[in-house]
Amino acid sequence: QMRLVESGGGSVQAGGSLRLSCVVSGYNYNTDCLAWFRQAPGKEREGVARISRSSTAWYGESVQGRFTISRDKNTAYLQMNRLKPEDTAIYYCAAAIGLGGGCPTLKDTNFRFWGQGIQVTVSS
């Protein structure tokens, strides 16, 4: 059974940086796609970034130019710079397989495997 575990969350002031990590275990191959989503209180889950097995990345408009997704086999990272209070949310790592190395559209229904989530709080 695939398992995803996030780490690296916490509290930071606006303008600061955090780096999230997601370790995938229980799967003997490199996952096709790793992604980060986030959910703020009272809001729907939002796709942040995704990265394919060949490290092709795509970003949501709200984080473009500030966040960078990367991966090393089955570990994904999210480097978050110039953080804003509106980036405050629970951040989730997600994985998709069976896609021949590519990534699906960044919608939560397209990802089968999920981490438990980790809190990121940005204060003004």
Salt bridges, closest charged atoms under 4 A:
ASP32 OD1 - ARG53 NH1 2.84
GLU46 OE1 - ARG38 NE 2.84
ASP87 OD1 - ARG38 NH1 2.86
ASP87 OD2 - ARG66 NH1 2.71
